[in-house]
Amino acid sequence: MKTALTDLFIRNITAPGRYTDGELKGLNLQVKAANKKYWTLRYIFEGKRYDKSLGAYPGTSLKEARKKAIEARSMLNKGMNPKPHERRVAEPYKAESVTPSFREYAIACHAQKKLEWANKKHADQWLNTLRDYAFDLIGDLPIDQIETEHILQILEPIWTKKTETASRLRARIEWVLASATTRKLRTGLNPALWRGHLETILQKPSKVTPVKHHKALPYKDLPSFIKKLQGSDSISALALEFLILNASRTSEVRFGLKSEIVADLWIIPASRMKMKKEHRVPLGKRSKDLLEIASTLDPESPYLFSRNGKPLSNVAMSHLLKRLEMNITVHGFRSTFRDWVAEETDHSHEVAEKALAHAIANQVEAAYRRGDLLERRKRLALDWESYCLNDKGANGTP
């Protein structure tokens, strides 16, 4: 429990450092060399940490500092930043006598790291898991005082019940602590490290909960499903068929733009790709027909598939599958495509992986294989479209 500052303590303290007032959250007395003392209020606003100056002691007394801090807290409660025009501490964890708490440091890390994530939902989940499971136990602990037992207190209650969530949570805590080590805010072994550390205590996640793959339609059933899909005249049905024919991801199709179509190619910019690399998709006749139909339904829209100029919702195609009483996922059609390539064609593994825009795991191999195998993928796309539209089952590939 933090102790409230007193006038006697403040008057007599000479050792440099940061002294926290236990009575008012975030109020600190900064003692510098030559016995200079300053009041600051530390707070978080919109995920960023600020230190607001409240004046120097003794010009600003303890009572006055608390009054100013209360006024600033009142602004925060109204959703206003008490320090809107002053420079935010860009690097709040420079070598000072200040050690941030795990919560402070994690929020600051997230604010910087989320810029590299294209998926806002993933960015939100990254911080939400820490808030839901970690902050109550270690949020107020200084970043350099977190040990293995703290991590186990967080993980053990959910390790076998919510294994996937617990595994992701562990990785995120490890990342935050590793970042703190890099900034020399802590030393020694990372207590959230898995290999050679927590793996000696906790069960391997894959042994606790089997990996659940996206539910996919067997490729032998795909031609009849395509025929069923073509019986629906909705924009979602057009988009889903286009997605299947091009083995695309949901977000690639949802946010696809008409300006990205160049002749017989759909050129998806790197900014919209999971691997952050431009992806060229060869389009077959049916794909181009689908684009033309979609364009007539919403001619003024910049998107390939849209309603009233707006892209389809994230669940539009999955809801269509539910209406068609299909117990499968949209993403699963990529697995359907991959299974068909492997079992029914002579197309190579590398061509299929390029069609799926997968990254090459082997970095040496990736360095030599810089092309996108476009001509070979055109032949693959033609075969896949022919199979999908054939409706003759597994042996219907022309």
C-alpha positions, 0 to 999 in steps of 0.5 A, spaced: 500 500 500 502 506 497 503 511 503 501 518 502 506 524 502 506 529 508 509 536 508 514 534 513 517 528 509 517 533 503 521 538 506 526 533 509 527 528 503 533 530 499 535 523 495 533 524 488 528 520 485 520 519 484 516 519 490 508 517 489 503 520 493 498 514 496 492 519 497 492 521 490 493 517 484 498 519 479 501 525 483 509 524 484 514 529 487 520 529 483 527 530 487 532 532 482 540 534 484 541 540 488 535 538 492 530 541 487 523 538 487 518 538 482 510 536 482 508 532 476 501 528 475 502 522 471 496 519 467 494 515 461 490 518 455 487 515 449 493 509 450 499 514 451 502 516 457 503 523 459 507 527 465 503 534 467 507 539 470 504 542 477 509 546 479 516 546 483 516 545 491 516 549 495 512 554 491 507 549 490 505 546 496 503 539 497 495 541 498 496 546 492 499 540 488 493 535 490 488 541 488 491 541 481 491 534 480 484 533 482 482 539 477 486 535 472 483 528 474 476 532 473 478 533 466 480 526 464 473 524 467 470 528 462 474 525 456 479 531 456 486 531 456 489 536 461 495 537 457 493 538 450 498 543 448 504 540 451 509 535 448 507 528 449 513 524 452 515 521 446 520 516 449 517 516 456 522 510 459 529 514 458 534 512 463 531 516 469 530 514 476 523 512 473 521 505 472 514 504 469 509 499 471 507 493 467 500 497 465 504 503 463 509 500 459 504 495 455 499 501 453 505 505 451 508 499 447 501 497 444 500 505 442 507 504 438 506 497 435 499 497 433 501 502 427 504 496 424 497 492 424 492 493 418 487 489 422 484 494 427 480 488 431 487 484 432 490 491 435 484 491 440 485 484 442 492 485 443 491 490 449 484 487 451 487 480 453 492 484 457 487 488 460 482 482 461 487 477 464 494 481 466 493 488 469 489 486 475 495 482 477 501 485 475 499 492 472 501 496 478 508 492 479 514 496 476 516 492 470 523 490 473 519 486 479 515 481 475 517 474 476 515 467 473 510 466 479 507 472 477 506 469 470 504 463 472 498 466 477 496 469 470 496 463 466 495 457 470 487 458 471 486 459 464 491 454 461 487 448 460 480 452 459 482 457 454 488 455 451 489 459 445 487 465 449 492 463 454 498 462 449 497 468 445 497 472 452 503 469 454 506 471 448 504 478 448 507 479 456 513 476 453 514 481 448 512 487 453 517 484 457 522 483 452 521 490 450 523 493 457 529 489 457 531 492 450 530 499 453 534 496 459 528 497 464 529 490 467 535 485 466 535 477 467 531 472 464 524 473 461 519 470 466 514 469 460 519 465 455 516 459 453 522 455 450 526 452 456 522 456 461 515 455 462 515 449 457 518 445 463 512 447 467 505 448 463 503 443 458 504 444 451 498 448 448 497 443 442 497 437 447 491 441 451 487 443 446 487 440 439 488 445 433 482 447 430 482 448 423 477 452 419 471 448 417 472 447 409 468 444 404 471 438 401 473 439 394 469 434 391 462 438 393 465 444 390 462 444 383 455 443 386 456 448 391 458 453 386 451 452 382 447 452 388 451 459 390 449 462 383 442 461 384 442 467 389 442 474 386 445 477 392 451 481 392 454 477 397 453 471 393 457 474 387 463 476 392 463 469 395 464 466 388 469 471 386 473 469 393 472 462 391 475 462 384 481 466 386 482 463 393 482 470 396 482 472 403 475 475 405 478 482 407 482 482 400 475 481 396 471 486 401 476 492 400 478 490 393 477 496 388 475 497 381 482 501 380 486 495 382 483 491 375 488 492 370 486 488 363 486 480 366 489 482 372 487 484 379 493 487 382 492 488 390 497 493 393 502 491 399 498 495 404 492 490 403 496 484 403 497 480 410 504 479 408 505 486 406 507 484 399 503 486 392 499 480 389 497 479 382 491 475 381 490 472 374 482 473 372 478 468 369 472 469 364 467 468 370 471 472 375 471 478 370 463 476 369 462 477 376 465 484 377 461 486 371 455 484 374 457 487 381 459 493 377 452 494 374 448 493 381 452 499 384 456 503 378 458 509 382 462 505 387 469 505 387 469 497 390 468 491 386 463 488 391 459 493 395 452 496 397 450 503 396 458 505 395 460 501 401 464 495 402 460 489 404 460 487 412 465 483 415 460 477 416 456 478 409 459 472 406 459 468 412 452 469 414 450 467 406 453 460 408 449 460 414 442 462 410 445 456 405 445 451 411 453 450 410 457 448 416 463 451 413 467 458 414 469 463 408 476 462 409 476 454 409 475 455 401 482 456 401 483 450 404 479 447 399 483 450 393 489 447 396 487 440 397 484 440 390 491 442 387 495 437 391 490 431 390 487 432 383 492 436 379 500 436 377 501 443 379 506 444 383 506 446 391 510 453 390 505 455 384 499 453 389 503 457 395 504 463 390 496 463 388 494 463 396 499 469 397 503 465 402 510 467 405 515 462 404 518 460 411 525 458 408 528 465 408 534 462 403 529 459 399 525 466 399 531 470 397 532 466 390 524 465 389 522 473 388 518 472 382 510 471 383 510 465 377 504 469 374 504 465 367 504 458 371 498 461 376 494 463 370 494 456 368 492 454 375 487 459 375 484 456 368 484 449 371 481 451 378 475 455 374 474 450 370 473 445 375 469 449 380 464 451 374 464 443 371 459 440 376 461 433 375 465 432 381 472 430 383 473 427 376 470 433 372 477 437 371 477 438 363 
